[in-house]
């Protein structure tokens, strides 16, 4: 996916890349940086938030690896990000 499409998907889910990173326990720039280069935990947080597999978002990064499922700790990050987006309304 194009980085702008990823950003749009995250925003449509109700959070920003910064809020998603912080909810996942990462630095505030981690998810933004993941748009440009591979970043395991940030990549996984984004994938969990937009509910897509890593290889569908970044085929060049993950196509040669076995399908990776998002680790359970990211569901907590997604729930936190969802809570953040709900509070913002």
SEKOLTOR-984482 format. One record per atom (N, C-alpha, C): chain; atom name; residue in three letters; x, y, z; residue number from 0. Coordinates in steps of 0.1 Angstrom, whole numbers. Layout:
# residues N
[A CA ala [X Y Z] NUM];
...
This chain:
# residues 89
[A N unk [8 -12 0] 0];
[A CA unk [0 0 0] 0];
[A C unk [9 12 0] 0];
[A N unk [4 23 -6] 1];
[A CA unk [11 35 -6] 1];
[A C unk [10 41 8] 1];
[A N unk [21 48 13] 2];
[A CA unk [21 54 26] 2];
[A C unk [9 63 29] 2];
[A N unk [4 71 19] 3];
[A CA unk [-8 79 21] 3];
[A C unk [-20 71 23] 3];
[A N unk [-21 59 16] 4];
[A CA unk [-33 51 18] 4];
[A C unk [-33 45 32] 4];
[A N unk [-21 41 37] 5];
[A CA unk [-20 36 51] 5];
[A C unk [-24 47 61] 5];
[A N unk [-19 59 59] 6];
[A CA unk [-23 70 68] 6];
[A C unk [-38 72 68] 6];
[A N unk [-43 72 56] 7];
[A CA unk [-58 74 55] 7];
[A C unk [-66 62 62] 7];
[A N unk [-61 50 61] 8];
[A CA unk [-68 39 67] 8];
[A C unk [-67 41 82] 8];
[A N unk [-56 44 87] 9];
[A CA unk [-54 46 102] 9];
[A C unk [-64 58 106] 9];
[A N unk [-64 69 99] 10];
[A CA unk [-72 80 103] 10];
[A C unk [-87 76 102] 10];
[A N unk [-91 69 92] 11];
[A CA unk [-105 64 91] 11];
[A C unk [-109 56 102] 11];
[A N unk [-99 49 109] 12];
[A CA unk [-102 40 120] 12];
[A C unk [-104 48 133] 12];
[A N unk [-101 61 132] 13];
[A CA unk [-104 70 143] 13];
[A C unk [-92 75 151] 13];
[A N unk [-80 72 147] 14];
[A CA unk [-68 76 155] 14];
[A C unk [-58 82 145] 14];
[A N unk [-48 88 151] 15];
[A CA unk [-37 93 143] 15];
[A C unk [-25 83 145] 15];
[A N unk [-15 84 136] 16];
[A CA unk [-4 75 138] 16];
[A C unk [3 78 151] 16];
[A N unk [4 90 155] 17];
[A CA unk [10 93 168] 17];
[A C unk [3 87 180] 17];
[A N unk [-10 88 180] 18];
[A CA unk [-18 82 191] 18];
[A C unk [-17 67 190] 18];
[A N unk [-17 61 179] 19];
[A CA unk [-15 47 177] 19];
[A C unk [-2 42 183] 19];
[A N unk [9 49 180] 20];
[A CA unk [22 46 185] 20];
[A C unk [23 47 200] 20];
[A N unk [17 57 206] 21];
[A CA unk [17 59 220] 21];
[A C unk [9 48 227] 21];
[A N unk [-2 45 221] 22];
[A CA unk [-11 34 227] 22];
[A C unk [-4 21 226] 22];
[A N unk [5 19 217] 23];
[A CA unk [13 6 216] 23];
[A C unk [25 6 224] 23];
[A N unk [28 17 232] 24];
[A CA unk [39 18 240] 24];
[A C unk [52 22 232] 24];
[A N unk [51 28 221] 25];
[A CA unk [62 32 213] 25];
[A C unk [64 47 213] 25];
[A N unk [75 51 207] 26];
[A CA unk [77 66 206] 26];
[A C unk [67 72 197] 26];
[A N unk [64 85 199] 27];
[A CA unk [54 91 192] 27];
[A C unk [56 91 177] 27];
[A N unk [68 90 172] 28];
[A CA unk [71 90 158] 28];
[A C unk [72 76 152] 28];
[A N unk [71 65 160] 29];
[A CA unk [74 52 155] 29];
[A C unk [65 47 143] 29];
[A N unk [52 50 144] 30];
[A CA unk [43 46 133] 30];
[A C unk [45 55 121] 30];
[A N unk [48 67 123] 31];
[A CA unk [51 76 111] 31];
[A C unk [64 71 104] 31];
[A N unk [74 67 112] 32];
[A CA unk [86 62 106] 32];
[A C unk [84 48 99] 32];
[A N unk [74 41 104] 33];
[A CA unk [71 28 98] 33];
[A C unk [66 29 84] 33];
[A N unk [61 41 80] 34];
[A CA unk [57 43 66] 34];
[A C unk [68 43 57] 34];
[A N unk [81 46 62] 35];
[A CA unk [92 47 53] 35];
[A C unk [102 35 54] 35];
[A N unk [102 28 66] 36];
[A CA unk [111 17 68] 36];
[A C unk [105 7 77] 36];
[A N unk [110 -5 76] 37];
[A CA unk [104 -16 84] 37];
[A C unk [107 -14 99] 37];
[A N unk [96 -16 107] 38];
[A CA unk [97 -14 121] 38];
[A C unk [87 -23 128] 38];
[A N unk [92 -35 131] 39];
[A CA unk [84 -46 136] 39];
[A C unk [71 -42 144] 39];
[A N unk [74 -37 156] 40];
[A CA unk [62 -34 165] 40];
[A C unk [53 -23 159] 40];
[A N unk [59 -13 153] 41];
[A CA unk [50 -2 147] 41];
[A C unk [42 -8 135] 41];
[A N unk [49 -16 127] 42];
[A CA unk [42 -22 116] 42];
[A C unk [30 -31 121] 42];
[A N unk [33 -38 132] 43];
[A CA unk [22 -47 137] 43];
[A C unk [11 -39 143] 43];
[A N unk [14 -27 150] 44];
[A CA unk [4 -19 155] 44];
[A C unk [-5 -13 144] 44];
[A N unk [1 -9 133] 45];
[A CA unk [-7 -4 122] 45];
[A C unk [-15 -15 116] 45];
[A N unk [-10 -26 114] 46];
[A CA unk [-17 -38 108] 46];
[A C unk [-29 -41 117] 46];
[A N unk [-27 -42 130] 47];
[A CA unk [-38 -45 139] 47];
[A C unk [-49 -34 138] 47];
[A N unk [-45 -22 138] 48];
[A CA unk [-55 -11 137] 48];
[A C unk [-63 -11 125] 48];
[A N unk [-57 -14 113] 49];
[A CA unk [-65 -13 101] 49];
[A C unk [-70 -27 97] 49];
[A N unk [-67 -37 105] 50];
[A CA unk [-71 -51 103] 50];
[A C unk [-67 -57 90] 50];
[A N unk [-55 -56 87] 51];
[A CA unk [-49 -61 74] 51];
[A C unk [-36 -68 78] 51];
[A N unk [-33 -79 71] 52];
[A CA unk [-20 -86 73] 52];
[A C unk [-9 -78 69] 52];
[A N unk [3 -80 75] 53];
[A CA unk [15 -72 72] 53];
[A C unk [18 -73 57] 53];
[A N unk [17 -85 52] 54];
[A CA unk [22 -87 38] 54];
[A C unk [12 -80 28] 54];
[A N unk [0 -77 32] 55];
[A CA unk [-10 -70 23] 55];
[A C unk [-6 -55 24] 55];
[A N unk [-1 -50 35] 56];
[A CA unk [2 -36 36] 56];
[A C unk [16 -33 30] 56];
[A N unk [25 -41 33] 57];
[A CA unk [39 -40 29] 57];
[A C unk [44 -52 22] 57];
[A N unk [40 -55 10] 58];
[A CA unk [44 -68 3] 58];
[A C unk [59 -68 1] 58];
[A N unk [66 -57 -1] 59];
[A CA unk [80 -58 -3] 59];
[A C unk [88 -61 10] 59];
[A N unk [82 -58 21] 60];
[A CA unk [88 -61 34] 60];
[A C unk [85 -75 39] 60];
[A N unk [73 -80 37] 61];
[A CA unk [69 -92 43] 61];
[A C unk [65 -103 33] 61];
[A N unk [66 -101 20] 62];
[A CA unk [62 -111 11] 62];
[A C unk [70 -124 12] 62];
[A N unk [82 -124 15] 63];
[A CA unk [91 -136 15] 63];
[A C unk [90 -143 29] 63];
[A N unk [83 -137 38] 64];
[A CA unk [82 -143 51] 64];
[A C unk [69 -151 52] 64];
[A N unk [69 -161 61] 65];
[A CA unk [56 -168 63] 65];
[A C unk [46 -157 68] 65];
[A N unk [33 -159 66] 66];
[A CA unk [23 -150 71] 66];
[A C unk [24 -148 85] 66];
[A N unk [26 -136 89] 67];
[A CA unk [27 -132 103] 67];
[A C unk [14 -127 109] 67];
[A N unk [11 -132 120] 68];
[A CA unk [-1 -127 127] 68];
[A C unk [3 -117 137] 68];
[A N unk [-5 -107 139] 69];
[A CA unk [-2 -97 149] 69];
[A C unk [-2 -103 163] 69];
[A N unk [8 -99 170] 70];
[A CA unk [9 -105 184] 70];
[A C unk [-3 -99 193] 70];
[A N unk [-6 -107 203] 71];
[A CA unk [-17 -104 211] 71];
[A C unk [-16 -90 218] 71];
[A N unk [-4 -86 221] 72];
[A CA unk [-2 -73 228] 72];
[A C unk [-7 -61 220] 72];
[A N unk [-8 -63 207] 73];
[A CA unk [-13 -52 198] 73];
[A C unk [-28 -50 199] 73];
[A N unk [-35 -61 203] 74];
[A CA unk [-49 -59 205] 74];
[A C unk [-52 -49 216] 74];
[A N unk [-43 -50 226] 75];
[A CA unk [-45 -40 237] 75];
[A C unk [-42 -26 231] 75];
[A N unk [-32 -24 223] 76];
[A CA unk [-30 -11 217] 76];
[A C unk [-41 -7 208] 76];
[A N unk [-47 -16 201] 77];
[A CA unk [-59 -12 192] 77];
[A C unk [-71 -8 201] 77];
[A N unk [-73 -15 212] 78];
[A CA unk [-84 -11 221] 78];
[A C unk [-81 2 227] 78];
[A N unk [-69 5 231] 79];
[A CA unk [-65 18 237] 79];
[A C unk [-67 29 226] 79];
[A N unk [-63 26 214] 80];
[A CA unk [-64 36 203] 80];
[A C unk [-79 39 200] 80];
[A N unk [-87 28 201] 81];
[A CA unk [-101 29 199] 81];
[A C unk [-107 38 210] 81];
[A N unk [-103 35 222] 82];
[A CA unk [-108 43 234] 82];
[A C unk [-104 58 232] 82];
[A N unk [-92 60 227] 83];
[A CA unk [-87 74 225] 83];
[A C unk [-96 81 214] 83];
[A N unk [-99 74 204] 84];
[A CA unk [-107 80 193] 84];
[A C unk [-121 82 198] 84];
[A N unk [-127 74 207] 85];
[A CA unk [-140 76 212] 85];
[A C unk [-140 88 222] 85];
[A N unk [-130 89 229] 86];
[A CA unk [-129 101 238] 86];
[A C unk [-128 114 231] 86];
[A N unk [-122 114 219] 87];
[A CA unk [-120 126 211] 87];
[A C unk [-133 131 205] 87];
[A N unk [-143 122 205] 88];
[A CA unk [-156 126 199] 88];
[A C unk [-164 134 208] 88];
